[in-house]
Amino acid sequence: MFPYPSGSGLHVGHIRNYTIADALARFYRFQGYNVLMPIGWDAFGLPAEQYAIQTGNHPATFTQDNIKKFKEQLLKMGLAEYKEIPVYWCEKLGTVLANEEIKTIEGEKVSERGNFPV
């Protein structure tokens, strides 16, 4: 689950959502497992839409501002690292796809929905 950057920063609701996953990740790290805990921004959901309607602001503006604020909060506390990684981009769908949303047909990777090239 990714934070919705439609608010002005991290808040208590985020704690509820991420505490269990963080605790499990810590447990498994102590057991010797390698644990990947990615974070991204779910900026196109209902919270962003409702915030735009309520405030009259365009989502592109406040979303970018809020993502910047979230990053400052996380990096300031040493809770995250920033790095670029390759992703599966589907031009036709206009989005990045998860590994589970990709399949291979005749040696080419395509989207599960629509069989579009990625």
Secondary structure, 3 states (H helix, E strand, C coil): CCCCCCCCCCCHHHHHHHHHHHHHHHHHHHCCCCCCCCCCCCCCCHHHHHHHHHHCCCHHHHHHHHHHHHHHHHHHCCCCCCCCCCCEEECCCCEEECHHHEEEECCEEEECCCCCEC
